[in-house]
């Protein structure tokens, strides 16, 4: 208790600094995934992507990210075990933020899309094993998280594969692809609106006091889907057929129709992502603040002050603007060549998987899901369409994420313990 009273302000300042650093990493790495498909398929420019992300990530974080953050992330450690020396929790959470932030910095510099969720989970497991002993970790929860690495890319890949095949069959194989696109794309716009609303309502808004039952969410989502479909129709009317001598079938025009769609999916992904992943940076920060403010009380959940969300949101934005372009390049162009119709299939597949996962409460990673979806869409065009070297590097960086987070966290944990203890 004495340590907390003595160094309380220092702990809060450090937590804010490391939390901002971690949020910076989320922006540089994770947000880049959410935007990668839209930029890679040339539906939007990198400037527009940054604008969309700034607005929607921030809204997602602020409106839908303020739930009582499960401080001890995803139930990995039992906070009761830390009653006697709460300062260990402070060291651990500081170490976790710094470790995850450092790993994200390395990954972003290399342009690897890694999972922020897994970095922070790895870091917390690391500090728990080192500081409290392996028995304190809920290995069942860790196992579920590990299983989701296989499940989420597979599921997203399958959905992406099916979606792209449907686009191909309904539109590109039609005698007049442009008319077919105008006929079917509103249906896809509806799907986007519906799925995104479902993501937001099931994943996001419970703590704003809007705790809707699944059926109510379903009805609302259908309505919102129809509204968005209306907007899409209006925007679509403006696209006129442009004749081009080398483009015999008018495929370029079809892709322009899908370009409209990608703007919607990009906003959607950014919002869903902001609501979900800001918790990674903010959770440990909130834990430190609550321990210091209560003078060493450990509650298993901590209310997040509004300014913490703003700190997280702005960290994400800074990260995206300063370093996001590297991961955007990997996701958008490195794995397989994307066009608006392919990018659309991948993004929608990823968003759908996130909804299904939040419905079942699986802690999945947006990164893994999106990369899986892009792979599925690439596979729909045959193995040759995939860049296997890039995929190998990404897979390797995923495997390293947990041990890297854990190792760094152990190092920092003992460093803080030595400094303050």
N, C-alpha and C positions, 0 to 999 in steps of 0.2 A: 504494500500500500504506500509505504514511504516513497518508494522510487517514483510511483505515479504522481504523488503530490509534488515531489521535488522537480521532476522533469516534464510535468504535464504539458506545458506550453511547447517545449521542444518536440515532444512526441506529436502534437497536433500539427506543428509546422512541417515536420518530416513527413507525416502521413499525407499532408496536402501536396507536398512536392512530389513524393513517389506516386501518389494517386494520379497526379497530372501527367507524370512520365508514363505511367501505365496506360492512361487514356490516350496519350499521344501515340503509343504503340498500337492501340486498338484502331485509331484513325489511320495510321500509316499502313497497317496490315489488313485488318478485317474489313474496314469500310471499302478499301480498295477492291476486296472481293465483290462486295455488293454492287460496286459500280463497274467492275471489270468487263462484264458481259456487254453492257450498254456502250462502253467506250470502244471495246474491241470490235464490235459489230458496226462501228461508225454511225450508230443511231444518234449519239450525242457527242459533242467534243469534250475534251478533258476539262475545259473551263466550265461548261454547263454541268458536267458531272459533279464538279466540286461545289457548284452553287446548289444543285439539288441535294447533295449530301449534307451540306452545311445546314440547309433549312430543315430537311426531313429527319436527319439523324438527331438534330437538336430537339425537334418537336417530339420525336419518339422517346428520346431520353427524358425529356422534361414532363411530357404528358403521361407516357406509359412506362417510365423507368423508375418511378418513385415508390414502388411497392416497398413494403418492409423488406429490405434486402436480406435474404437468408444469410445473415452475417457470416456464420461459419458456413462458408459456401456449400450449398447443396448437401448439408448434413454430413460433411466428411469427418468432422471432429465433434465430439460431445463437449459443449462448453462447460458442463458441470465439472469436468476434470480439472478445469483451470481456476476453480473458485479460490483456492488457497494462494496461488501466485498469479494474479491477473496480469502482471507485467509481462509474463511469458506470452500471453495472447498478443499484447502490443508488439513485442519483438517479432513474433511470428508473422503478424499481419504486415508489419513494415517490411520484413524480409521477403514475404510473398509478393508484395507490390513491386519491390525493387527487382526481384529475380525475374518475375514475369515481364516487367518492362524491359529489362536488359535483353532477355531472349528475343522479345519482339523487335527490339532495335537491331539485333544481329540479323534476324530473319528478314526484316524489311530492307536492310541494306543489300542483302543478297537477292531480294525479290522473291523469296519463298512465301507462299500463302500458308501460314500456319494458324492453328486455332488458338485464339486468346483464351477461350474457356479452358482448354486443356493446359495452357501454360499456367493459369492461376490455380487450377486444380492440382497440377503437379507440384507447384510451389507450396501449397498448403499441406499436401501429403508429406512433402519433404520436411517441412518444419515440424509437423506432428511426430513423424518417426524419430527425428533427431532430438527434439526437445522434450517429448512426452513419452516416447516409446511406441513401438509398432502396434501394441495392443489398443491404443487409443483411436486408431483409424478404423472407420467403418469400411472394411474392405469390400463388403457387398456393394456399397454405393460406388466405390471405385471400379468394381467389376462391371457394373451397369454402364458406367461412363465409357469404359473401354469397349464394351460390346457395341455401343452406339457408333463407334468409329467405323465399324464394318457395316452396320445396318444403314446408317444415314446415307453414305455415298451410293450404296447398292440400290436403295429405294429411290433416291433422287435420279440415279442413272437410268433406272427402269422407266420412271415417269417421263424423263426427258426423251428417251428413246421413242416411247409410244407417242408422245406429243409431236415430236418432229416427224415421225412417220405419218401421223394424221394430217399434219400441215402439207406434207409432200403429196399425199394421196388426194386430199380434197382440193388443193389449190394448184400445186405445180404440175400435176399430171392432167389437169383440166385442159380442154381444147382452148379456152380463153382464160389464162391464169389471172389476169387483172380483174375481170368480172367476178371470178370465183373468189378472189381475195376480198373484194368488196362485199361479197355475199357472206363469207364465213368469218372474216376478221371481227365483226361486232360480237359474234359468239365468243371468240377468244377474249375480247375486251371484257365481256361479262365475267368470264372465268377469272380474269385477273382481279377485277373489282371484288368479286365474291370471295376469292381465296385470301386476298389481302385483308379484307374486312374481317374474315374469320381469324386470320393471324392476330390482328390487332385486338379483336374482342376476346379471343380465348387467351391470348398470351399477355395482353397489355393492360387492360383498363381496370382491373379489379380494385387497385388501390385508390383510384380517383373516386371511389364510391360507386362505380358502375359495376356491380357484380352481377352480370346477366347469366341466366341459365343457358345451357347449351342450345336449347330450342329457340330462345329469344335471339341469341346471337345469330343463329341460322337464318331466322326471318329478316333480321336487320341487314345481314350480309347480302341476302338476295335483293333487298331493296336498294342497298348501296351499289350492288353490282349493276342493277338496271340503270341507276343514275349515271354511273361511270360509262356504261354502254352508250347512253344518250350523248354524253360529251364526246366520246370516241366517234360516234356517227357524224356529229357536226364537224369534227376535225377531218374526218375521212372525206367528207363531201368536197373539201377544198383541193384534194389531190386529183389533178387532171392527168389523163393518160398522155405520156410524152413519147412520140415516135423516135426510135433510135435505130439506125441502119444495122449495127452489129448485134442488136438485141432483138432477135427474131420473135421470141415468144412474149416479150414484155416483162421478163423477170425483174428487171431493175425497178419497174413501176410497182410490182408486187412488194419488193423489199421496201419501197418507200411507204407503202401502207403499213408494213410491219414496224417501220421506224417510229410511227405514231404510237404504236403499242408499247414499244420499248421505253418510251418516256414514262408511261404509266408504271411499267414494271420496275423501272429504276427508282422512282419515288417510293414505291411500295416496299422494295427491298430495304431501302435506306431507313424507312420508318420502323419496319419490323426489327431491323438490326439495332437501331438506336435503342428501342425499348428493351431489347433482350440483353445486349452485350455491355451496355454502360454499367450494368450491375457488376461486371467483372472488375472494373476499376473502382467502382464506388463502394462495393460491399465491404472489403477490408478497411477502407478509409472510414466508413461509418462505424465499423466495429471499434477502431482505435478511438474515435471521437467519443463514442458512448462510454467506453471504459474510463477515459480520462474525466469526462464530465460528471460521471456518477461517483468518481473517486474510487474506482476499482470494482464496481458492481459488474458482473457479467450476465447480461440477459442473452437469451439465445437469439434474439432478433433485435435489431437496432433501427430506430426510425431515422430516415435519411433527411437531414436538413436541406432545404431547397438549394442553398448556395453550393452544396456538395454536387448536386446534379448539374448545376451550371458549370462548376469547375470541370466535371467529367465531360460534359458536352463540348466545352470550349477546347479541352485537351484533344478530343477526337478531331475537331475541326482543324486545329493547328497541325496535327499529325498528318491528316489527309493532304493539306495544302503543301506541307514541306516535303513529305517523303512518299506520298501515296502512289506516285506515278510508276514506281518500280513494280509493285505487286499488280497494279492495274495492267501493266504490260504482260506479265506472266499469265494472268487469268484470262485477259482479253484476247491475246494473240498467241501466247506461247503453247497452249495445250493443243488447240486445233483452230483452224481458221473459222472465224465466226462472221455470219451475216445477220442482219436484223431478225430474219425468221428463225435462225438457229439460236441466236442469243435469247430470243423470246422464249423458245421452248425450254432452254436451260434455266432461265431465271424463274419461269413459272413453276418448273419442276422443283426447284430448290425451295421456293416459297411454300409449295404444297407440302413438301416433306416437313418443313418447319411447323406447319399447322398440325399435321398428323402427330408429330412428336410432342408438341405442347399439349395436344389432347390426351396423350398417354403419359405425359410427364417425363419423357426421356430427356436427359440433358444432352442435347446434340450440339454440334458445332456448325455454325452457318458456313464456315470455310469448307469443311469436308463435304457438306451437302452440295454446295455450289460446284465444287470441283468434280464431284461425282456426276452431277447433272450435265456438266459440259462434256465429260467423258461419254456419257450415254448418247448425247446428241452427235458427238464425233463418230461413235461406233455405228450410228444409224447410217453413216456414209461409208462404212468399211474401215478396217484397221489402218489402212494407208493414210487416212485423214488425221490420225493421231500422232503427236510428237512424243515418241516413247521416252526420249532422253529427259525431256522436261518432266514427264510424269514420274519417272524414276526418282528424280531429284526431289520432287514434291513429296512423294511417299516416304522417302528417307527423312526429310525434314519433319514429317508428322511423327515418325517413330521416335525421333530424338526429343520432341517437344516436352513430353512428360519428365523423362530423366533430366533434361537440361534444366527445366523449371525447378525440379526437386533438388538437384545438386546445388544450384545457385542459392536457393532458399536456405539450405542447410548452412552454407558458407556465411551468408549474411546474418542468419539467426545467431550464430555463435559470435559473429563480429559485434552485433548490437548488445548481446548479452555481456560480452567482455567490456564494451564501452560504458554501459550504464550500470551493469550489475556489480 
